[in-house]
């Protein structure tokens, strides 16, 4: 993951393949129940045209925003059922539960850290 400072209050998050994935923008956000305006880091899914961007999260600090993007890039997309090693079907919901618990989505066994990565 790489982060490029593209404007005064905007950062572009690139995936490992150097494709733009997220845009972090620092600016005002209105808290609807109270009506107060707060300064937050908004994370949008990247799109060239502003009208096509959609907000994904609002966070208080830049470090939290960068960490959120990093976690999203590491998380595999779980939109289709998988076949487990023993032939049964693993639903996307079960895959997400296993991933969040630190397990391999397919087998349910503990995930192995990639070589050279501190863990």
VENDA-V198613 format. One record per backbone hydrogen bond with DSSP energy under -0.5 kcal/mol. CO is the residue of the C=O (numbers start at 1). NH is the residue of the N-H. If there is no record, write none. Layout:
co-><CO:CO>
nh-><NH:NH>
This chain:
co-><2:4:4:7:9:10:10:11:12:12:13:13:14:15:19:21:22:23:23:24:25:25:27:29:29:30:31:36:36:38:38:40:40:41:42:42:43:43:44:45:49:50:54:57:59:61:62:63:64:65:66:67:68:69:70:71:77:82:82:84:88:89:90:91:92:93:94:95:96:97:98:99:102:104:109:114:116>
nh-><14:6:12:10:26:6:7:24:4:14:21:22:2:18:15:46:13:25:44:11:27:42:40:31:38:32:35:31:38:29:40:27:42:59:25:44:56:57:23:54:52:53:45:43:41:65:66:67:68:69:70:71:72:73:74:75:79:84:90:87:84:91:82:95:96:97:98:99:100:101:103:102:111:108:104:117:118>
